[in-house]
């Protein structure tokens, strides 16, 4: 695993935790959607950088 992949995956998981917290606190839907997109992008980028499929 490269350092950048690890950072991206950790950030994505952190954002997922934030989404769970915001949903429990009934925060605005726009903020939850924004965090969801950010988490998905970080996790996808981190996994793609792992070069699992190469």
N, CA, C and O atoms as a Maestro MAE file, in Angstrom:
{
 s_m_m2io_version
 :::
 2.0.0
}

f_m_ct {
 s_m_title
 :::
 protein
 m_atom[216] {
  # First column is atom index #
  i_m_mmod_type
  r_m_x_coord
  r_m_y_coord
  r_m_z_coord
  i_m_residue_number
  s_m_chain_name
  s_m_pdb_residue_name
  s_m_pdb_atom_name
  i_m_atomic_number
  :::
  1 25 0.845 -1.191 0.000 1 A "UNK " " N  " 7
  2 3 0.000 0.000 0.000 1 A "UNK " " CA " 6
  3 2 0.879 1.238 0.000 1 A "UNK " " C  " 6
  4 15 1.869 1.316 0.727 1 A "UNK " " O  " 8
  5 25 0.508 2.182 -0.809 2 A "UNK " " N  " 7
  6 3 1.270 3.427 -0.827 2 A "UNK " " CA " 6
  7 2 0.723 4.366 0.238 2 A "UNK " " C  " 6
  8 15 -0.391 4.182 0.730 2 A "UNK " " O  " 8
  9 25 1.507 5.362 0.585 3 A "UNK " " N  " 7
  10 3 1.094 6.313 1.614 3 A "UNK " " CA " 6
  11 2 -0.138 7.092 1.225 3 A "UNK " " C  " 6
  12 15 -1.017 7.310 2.059 3 A "UNK " " O  " 8
  13 25 -0.225 7.526 -0.042 4 A "UNK " " N  " 7
  14 3 -1.376 8.310 -0.479 4 A "UNK " " CA " 6
  15 2 -2.648 7.468 -0.456 4 A "UNK " " C  " 6
  16 15 -3.710 7.959 -0.074 4 A "UNK " " O  " 8
  17 25 -2.547 6.209 -0.859 5 A "UNK " " N  " 7
  18 3 -3.716 5.323 -0.817 5 A "UNK " " CA " 6
  19 2 -4.228 5.183 0.604 5 A "UNK " " C  " 6
  20 15 -5.432 5.242 0.852 5 A "UNK " " O  " 8
  21 25 -3.309 4.998 1.530 6 A "UNK " " N  " 7
  22 3 -3.692 4.853 2.935 6 A "UNK " " CA " 6
  23 2 -4.377 6.112 3.437 6 A "UNK " " C  " 6
  24 15 -5.399 6.034 4.119 6 A "UNK " " O  " 8
  25 25 -3.828 7.260 3.109 7 A "UNK " " N  " 7
  26 3 -4.418 8.534 3.555 7 A "UNK " " CA " 6
  27 2 -5.812 8.702 2.972 7 A "UNK " " C  " 6
  28 15 -6.736 9.091 3.688 7 A "UNK " " O  " 8
  29 25 -5.980 8.415 1.681 8 A "UNK " " N  " 7
  30 3 -7.287 8.559 1.049 8 A "UNK " " CA " 6
  31 2 -8.320 7.633 1.672 8 A "UNK " " C  " 6
  32 15 -9.461 8.040 1.893 8 A "UNK " " O  " 8
  33 25 -7.939 6.398 1.958 9 A "UNK " " N  " 7
  34 3 -8.873 5.447 2.561 9 A "UNK " " CA " 6
  35 2 -9.238 5.880 3.977 9 A "UNK " " C  " 6
  36 15 -10.403 5.798 4.365 9 A "UNK " " O  " 8
  37 25 -8.261 6.339 4.749 10 A "UNK " " N  " 7
  38 3 -8.533 6.804 6.113 10 A "UNK " " CA " 6
  39 2 -9.449 8.021 6.092 10 A "UNK " " C  " 6
  40 15 -10.383 8.102 6.890 10 A "UNK " " O  " 8
  41 25 -9.196 8.967 5.194 11 A "UNK " " N  " 7
  42 3 -10.050 10.152 5.089 11 A "UNK " " CA " 6
  43 2 -11.472 9.741 4.694 11 A "UNK " " C  " 6
  44 15 -12.444 10.265 5.239 11 A "UNK " " O  " 8
  45 25 -11.593 8.802 3.747 12 A "UNK " " N  " 7
  46 3 -12.913 8.318 3.345 12 A "UNK " " CA " 6
  47 2 -13.661 7.685 4.495 12 A "UNK " " C  " 6
  48 15 -14.855 7.929 4.664 12 A "UNK " " O  " 8
  49 25 -12.979 6.874 5.291 13 A "UNK " " N  " 7
  50 3 -13.623 6.243 6.450 13 A "UNK " " CA " 6
  51 2 -13.989 7.280 7.507 13 A "UNK " " C  " 6
  52 15 -15.027 7.160 8.158 13 A "UNK " " O  " 8
  53 25 -13.149 8.294 7.681 14 A "UNK " " N  " 7
  54 3 -13.450 9.380 8.608 14 A "UNK " " CA " 6
  55 2 -14.716 10.112 8.175 14 A "UNK " " C  " 6
  56 15 -15.570 10.430 9.003 14 A "UNK " " O  " 8
  57 25 -14.833 10.380 6.869 15 A "UNK " " N  " 7
  58 3 -16.021 11.055 6.352 15 A "UNK " " CA " 6
  59 2 -17.264 10.186 6.523 15 A "UNK " " C  " 6
  60 15 -18.349 10.703 6.790 15 A "UNK " " O  " 8
  61 25 -17.116 8.872 6.373 16 A "UNK " " N  " 7
  62 3 -18.255 7.983 6.602 16 A "UNK " " CA " 6
  63 2 -18.723 8.068 8.054 16 A "UNK " " C  " 6
  64 15 -19.925 8.058 8.321 16 A "UNK " " O  " 8
  65 25 -17.791 8.150 8.979 17 A "UNK " " N  " 7
  66 3 -18.155 8.332 10.385 17 A "UNK " " CA " 6
  67 2 -18.868 9.654 10.600 17 A "UNK " " C  " 6
  68 15 -19.814 9.730 11.385 17 A "UNK " " O  " 8
  69 25 -18.424 10.698 9.911 18 A "UNK " " N  " 7
  70 3 -19.085 11.993 9.998 18 A "UNK " " CA " 6
  71 2 -20.503 11.940 9.461 18 A "UNK " " C  " 6
  72 15 -21.410 12.555 10.022 18 A "UNK " " O  " 8
  73 25 -20.695 11.205 8.376 19 A "UNK " " N  " 7
  74 3 -22.043 11.059 7.802 19 A "UNK " " CA " 6
  75 2 -22.966 10.406 8.815 19 A "UNK " " C  " 6
  76 15 -24.088 10.868 9.023 19 A "UNK " " O  " 8
  77 25 -22.505 9.335 9.444 20 A "UNK " " N  " 7
  78 3 -23.321 8.632 10.440 20 A "UNK " " CA " 6
  79 2 -23.702 9.577 11.576 20 A "UNK " " C  " 6
  80 15 -24.849 9.590 12.021 20 A "UNK " " O  " 8
  81 25 -22.749 10.357 12.036 21 A "UNK " " N  " 7
  82 3 -22.995 11.305 13.117 21 A "UNK " " CA " 6
  83 2 -23.991 12.376 12.691 21 A "UNK " " C  " 6
  84 15 -24.899 12.719 13.448 21 A "UNK " " O  " 8
  85 25 -23.822 12.908 11.472 22 A "UNK " " N  " 7
  86 3 -24.723 13.958 10.991 22 A "UNK " " CA " 6
  87 2 -26.138 13.439 10.801 22 A "UNK " " C  " 6
  88 15 -27.101 14.162 11.055 22 A "UNK " " O  " 8
  89 25 -26.275 12.190 10.356 23 A "UNK " " N  " 7
  90 3 -27.610 11.610 10.190 23 A "UNK " " CA " 6
  91 2 -28.284 11.475 11.547 23 A "UNK " " C  " 6
  92 15 -29.471 11.768 11.686 23 A "UNK " " O  " 8
  93 25 -27.528 11.032 12.549 24 A "UNK " " N  " 7
  94 3 -28.099 10.894 13.897 24 A "UNK " " CA " 6
  95 2 -28.524 12.242 14.465 24 A "UNK " " C  " 6
  96 15 -29.506 12.321 15.203 24 A "UNK " " O  " 8
  97 25 -27.788 13.312 14.123 25 A "UNK " " N  " 7
  98 3 -28.111 14.649 14.631 25 A "UNK " " CA " 6
  99 2 -29.108 15.377 13.739 25 A "UNK " " C  " 6
  100 15 -29.471 16.520 14.018 25 A "UNK " " O  " 8
  101 25 -29.552 14.723 12.670 26 A "UNK " " N  " 7
  102 3 -30.516 15.278 11.723 26 A "UNK " " CA " 6
  103 2 -30.039 16.613 11.142 26 A "UNK " " C  " 6
  104 15 -30.766 17.606 11.138 26 A "UNK " " O  " 8
  105 25 -28.808 16.605 10.659 27 A "UNK " " N  " 7
  106 3 -28.231 17.779 10.013 27 A "UNK " " CA " 6
  107 2 -28.867 17.948 8.629 27 A "UNK " " C  " 6
  108 15 -29.550 17.042 8.151 27 A "UNK " " O  " 8
  109 25 -28.651 19.092 7.985 28 A "UNK " " N  " 7
  110 3 -29.236 19.326 6.654 28 A "UNK " " CA " 6
  111 2 -28.817 18.266 5.638 28 A "UNK " " C  " 6
  112 15 -27.671 17.817 5.627 28 A "UNK " " O  " 8
  113 25 -29.756 17.878 4.794 29 A "UNK " " N  " 7
  114 3 -29.513 16.817 3.813 29 A "UNK " " CA " 6
  115 2 -28.396 17.184 2.833 29 A "UNK " " C  " 6
  116 15 -27.629 16.312 2.424 29 A "UNK " " O  " 8
  117 25 -28.293 18.462 2.452 30 A "UNK " " N  " 7
  118 3 -27.258 18.884 1.517 30 A "UNK " " CA " 6
  119 2 -25.865 18.607 2.051 30 A "UNK " " C  " 6
  120 15 -24.980 18.186 1.306 30 A "UNK " " O  " 8
  121 25 -25.670 18.843 3.341 31 A "UNK " " N  " 7
  122 3 -24.369 18.595 3.969 31 A "UNK " " CA " 6
  123 2 -24.057 17.103 3.992 31 A "UNK " " C  " 6
  124 15 -22.915 16.702 3.767 31 A "UNK " " O  " 8
  125 25 -25.058 16.290 4.260 32 A "UNK " " N  " 7
  126 3 -24.874 14.841 4.290 32 A "UNK " " CA " 6
  127 2 -24.525 14.325 2.899 32 A "UNK " " C  " 6
  128 15 -23.652 13.469 2.755 32 A "UNK " " O  " 8
  129 25 -25.205 14.843 1.872 33 A "UNK " " N  " 7
  130 3 -24.918 14.433 0.500 33 A "UNK " " CA " 6
  131 2 -23.495 14.840 0.108 33 A "UNK " " C  " 6
  132 15 -22.777 14.067 -0.526 33 A "UNK " " O  " 8
  133 25 -23.093 16.054 0.487 34 A "UNK " " N  " 7
  134 3 -21.746 16.521 0.180 34 A "UNK " " CA " 6
  135 2 -20.688 15.634 0.831 34 A "UNK " " C  " 6
  136 15 -19.698 15.278 0.193 34 A "UNK " " O  " 8
  137 25 -20.892 15.278 2.086 35 A "UNK " " N  " 7
  138 3 -19.961 14.381 2.773 35 A "UNK " " CA " 6
  139 2 -19.952 13.001 2.127 35 A "UNK " " C  " 6
  140 15 -18.899 12.373 2.015 35 A "UNK " " O  " 8
  141 25 -21.122 12.529 1.703 36 A "UNK " " N  " 7
  142 3 -21.218 11.214 1.070 36 A "UNK " " CA " 6
  143 2 -20.408 11.175 -0.221 36 A "UNK " " C  " 6
  144 15 -19.683 10.215 -0.480 36 A "UNK " " O  " 8
  145 25 -20.536 12.224 -1.026 37 A "UNK " " N  " 7
  146 3 -19.786 12.295 -2.281 37 A "UNK " " CA " 6
  147 2 -18.285 12.349 -1.997 37 A "UNK " " C  " 6
  148 15 -17.499 11.667 -2.654 37 A "UNK " " O  " 8
  149 25 -17.895 13.161 -1.016 38 A "UNK " " N  " 7
  150 3 -16.479 13.253 -0.652 38 A "UNK " " CA " 6
  151 2 -15.926 11.926 -0.165 38 A "UNK " " C  " 6
  152 15 -14.818 11.536 -0.534 38 A "UNK " " O  " 8
  153 25 -16.700 11.228 0.668 39 A "UNK " " N  " 7
  154 3 -16.250 9.934 1.180 39 A "UNK " " CA " 6
  155 2 -16.118 8.923 0.051 39 A "UNK " " C  " 6
  156 15 -15.138 8.180 -0.007 39 A "UNK " " O  " 8
  157 25 -17.090 8.891 -0.839 40 A "UNK " " N  " 7
  158 3 -17.044 7.951 -1.955 40 A "UNK " " CA " 6
  159 2 -15.839 8.228 -2.854 40 A "UNK " " C  " 6
  160 15 -15.162 7.302 -3.302 40 A "UNK " " O  " 8
  161 25 -15.580 9.508 -3.112 41 A "UNK " " N  " 7
  162 3 -14.445 9.856 -3.968 41 A "UNK " " CA " 6
  163 2 -13.120 9.467 -3.315 41 A "UNK " " C  " 6
  164 15 -12.237 8.926 -3.981 41 A "UNK " " O  " 8
  165 25 -12.976 9.737 -2.029 42 A "UNK " " N  " 7
  166 3 -11.731 9.388 -1.329 42 A "UNK " " CA " 6
  167 2 -11.518 7.883 -1.302 42 A "UNK " " C  " 6
  168 15 -10.416 7.403 -1.571 42 A "UNK " " O  " 8
  169 25 -12.576 7.133 -0.977 43 A "UNK " " N  " 7
  170 3 -12.437 5.679 -0.911 43 A "UNK " " CA " 6
  171 2 -12.137 5.102 -2.290 43 A "UNK " " C  " 6
  172 15 -11.286 4.223 -2.424 43 A "UNK " " O  " 8
  173 25 -12.831 5.592 -3.314 44 A "UNK " " N  " 7
  174 3 -12.604 5.080 -4.669 44 A "UNK " " CA " 6
  175 2 -11.179 5.395 -5.125 44 A "UNK " " C  " 6
  176 15 -10.500 4.530 -5.678 44 A "UNK " " O  " 8
  177 25 -10.730 6.616 -4.899 45 A "UNK " " N  " 7
  178 3 -9.378 6.995 -5.303 45 A "UNK " " CA " 6
  179 2 -8.335 6.169 -4.555 45 A "UNK " " C  " 6
  180 15 -7.343 5.731 -5.139 45 A "UNK " " O  " 8
  181 25 -8.563 5.964 -3.274 46 A "UNK " " N  " 7
  182 3 -7.612 5.164 -2.488 46 A "UNK " " CA " 6
  183 2 -7.532 3.738 -2.951 46 A "UNK " " C  " 6
  184 15 -6.441 3.174 -3.049 46 A "UNK " " O  " 8
  185 25 -8.685 3.134 -3.243 47 A "UNK " " N  " 7
  186 3 -8.701 1.749 -3.696 47 A "UNK " " CA " 6
  187 2 -8.100 1.631 -5.102 47 A "UNK " " C  " 6
  188 15 -7.360 0.689 -5.387 47 A "UNK " " O  " 8
  189 25 -8.416 2.578 -5.969 48 A "UNK " " N  " 7
  190 3 -7.854 2.531 -7.323 48 A "UNK " " CA " 6
  191 2 -6.340 2.707 -7.313 48 A "UNK " " C  " 6
  192 15 -5.643 2.118 -8.140 48 A "UNK " " O  " 8
  193 25 -5.828 3.511 -6.387 49 A "UNK " " N  " 7
  194 3 -4.386 3.714 -6.294 49 A "UNK " " CA " 6
  195 2 -3.651 2.501 -5.745 49 A "UNK " " C  " 6
  196 15 -2.429 2.408 -5.860 49 A "UNK " " O  " 8
  197 25 -4.385 1.581 -5.154 50 A "UNK " " N  " 7
  198 3 -3.745 0.362 -4.647 50 A "UNK " " CA " 6
  199 2 -3.274 -0.534 -5.783 50 A "UNK " " C  " 6
  200 15 -2.476 -1.446 -5.569 50 A "UNK " " O  " 8
  201 25 -3.763 -0.278 -6.984 51 A "UNK " " N  " 7
  202 3 -3.414 -1.087 -8.154 51 A "UNK " " CA " 6
  203 2 -3.754 -2.572 -7.934 51 A "UNK " " C  " 6
  204 15 -2.984 -3.467 -8.283 51 A "UNK " " O  " 8
  205 25 -4.913 -2.791 -7.352 52 A "UNK " " N  " 7
  206 3 -5.346 -4.166 -7.075 52 A "UNK " " CA " 6
  207 2 -5.587 -4.925 -8.369 52 A "UNK " " C  " 6
  208 15 -5.319 -6.123 -8.459 52 A "UNK " " O  " 8
  209 25 -6.104 -4.208 -9.385 53 A "UNK " " N  " 7
  210 3 -6.480 -4.880 -10.620 53 A "UNK " " CA " 6
  211 2 -5.357 -4.918 -11.649 53 A "UNK " " C  " 6
  212 15 -5.581 -5.374 -12.770 53 A "UNK " " O  " 8
  213 25 -4.188 -4.468 -11.315 54 A "UNK " " N  " 7
  214 3 -3.077 -4.457 -12.291 54 A "UNK " " CA " 6
  215 2 -2.349 -5.782 -12.284 54 A "UNK " " C  " 6
  216 15 -1.390 -5.964 -13.034 54 A "UNK " " O  " 8
  :::
 }
 m_bond[215] {
  # First column is bond index #
  i_m_from
  i_m_to
  i_m_order
  :::
  1 1 2 1
  2 2 3 1
  3 3 4 2
  4 3 5 1
  5 5 6 1
  6 6 7 1
  7 7 8 2
  8 7 9 1
  9 9 10 1
  10 10 11 1
  11 11 12 2
  12 11 13 1
  13 13 14 1
  14 14 15 1
  15 15 16 2
  16 15 17 1
  17 17 18 1
  18 18 19 1
  19 19 20 2
  20 19 21 1
  21 21 22 1
  22 22 23 1
  23 23 24 2
  24 23 25 1
  25 25 26 1
  26 26 27 1
  27 27 28 2
  28 27 29 1
  29 29 30 1
  30 30 31 1
  31 31 32 2
  32 31 33 1
  33 33 34 1
  34 34 35 1
  35 35 36 2
  36 35 37 1
  37 37 38 1
  38 38 39 1
  39 39 40 2
  40 39 41 1
  41 41 42 1
  42 42 43 1
  43 43 44 2
  44 43 45 1
  45 45 46 1
  46 46 47 1
  47 47 48 2
  48 47 49 1
  49 49 50 1
  50 50 51 1
  51 51 52 2
  52 51 53 1
  53 53 54 1
  54 54 55 1
  55 55 56 2
  56 55 57 1
  57 57 58 1
  58 58 59 1
  59 59 60 2
  60 59 61 1
  61 61 62 1
  62 62 63 1
  63 63 64 2
  64 63 65 1
  65 65 66 1
  66 66 67 1
  67 67 68 2
  68 67 69 1
  69 69 70 1
  70 70 71 1
  71 71 72 2
  72 71 73 1
  73 73 74 1
  74 74 75 1
  75 75 76 2
  76 75 77 1
  77 77 78 1
  78 78 79 1
  79 79 80 2
  80 79 81 1
  81 81 82 1
  82 82 83 1
  83 83 84 2
  84 83 85 1
  85 85 86 1
  86 86 87 1
  87 87 88 2
  88 87 89 1
  89 89 90 1
  90 90 91 1
  91 91 92 2
  92 91 93 1
  93 93 94 1
  94 94 95 1
  95 95 96 2
  96 95 97 1
  97 97 98 1
  98 98 99 1
  99 99 100 2
  100 99 101 1
  101 101 102 1
  102 102 103 1
  103 103 104 2
  104 103 105 1
  105 105 106 1
  106 106 107 1
  107 107 108 2
  108 107 109 1
  109 109 110 1
  110 110 111 1
  111 111 112 2
  112 111 113 1
  113 113 114 1
  114 114 115 1
  115 115 116 2
  116 115 117 1
  117 117 118 1
  118 118 119 1
  119 119 120 2
  120 119 121 1
  121 121 122 1
  122 122 123 1
  123 123 124 2
  124 123 125 1
  125 125 126 1
  126 126 127 1
  127 127 128 2
  128 127 129 1
  129 129 130 1
  130 130 131 1
  131 131 132 2
  132 131 133 1
  133 133 134 1
  134 134 135 1
  135 135 136 2
  136 135 137 1
  137 137 138 1
  138 138 139 1
  139 139 140 2
  140 139 141 1
  141 141 142 1
  142 142 143 1
  143 143 144 2
  144 143 145 1
  145 145 146 1
  146 146 147 1
  147 147 148 2
  148 147 149 1
  149 149 150 1
  150 150 151 1
  151 151 152 2
  152 151 153 1
  153 153 154 1
  154 154 155 1
  155 155 156 2
  156 155 157 1
  157 157 158 1
  158 158 159 1
  159 159 160 2
  160 159 161 1
  161 161 162 1
  162 162 163 1
  163 163 164 2
  164 163 165 1
  165 165 166 1
  166 166 167 1
  167 167 168 2
  168 167 169 1
  169 169 170 1
  170 170 171 1
  171 171 172 2
  172 171 173 1
  173 173 174 1
  174 174 175 1
  175 175 176 2
  176 175 177 1
  177 177 178 1
  178 178 179 1
  179 179 180 2
  180 179 181 1
  181 181 182 1
  182 182 183 1
  183 183 184 2
  184 183 185 1
  185 185 186 1
  186 186 187 1
  187 187 188 2
  188 187 189 1
  189 189 190 1
  190 190 191 1
  191 191 192 2
  192 191 193 1
  193 193 194 1
  194 194 195 1
  195 195 196 2
  196 195 197 1
  197 197 198 1
  198 198 199 1
  199 199 200 2
  200 199 201 1
  201 201 202 1
  202 202 203 1
  203 203 204 2
  204 203 205 1
  205 205 206 1
  206 206 207 1
  207 207 208 2
  208 207 209 1
  209 209 210 1
  210 210 211 1
  211 211 212 2
  212 211 213 1
  213 213 214 1
  214 214 215 1
  215 215 216 2
  :::
 }
}
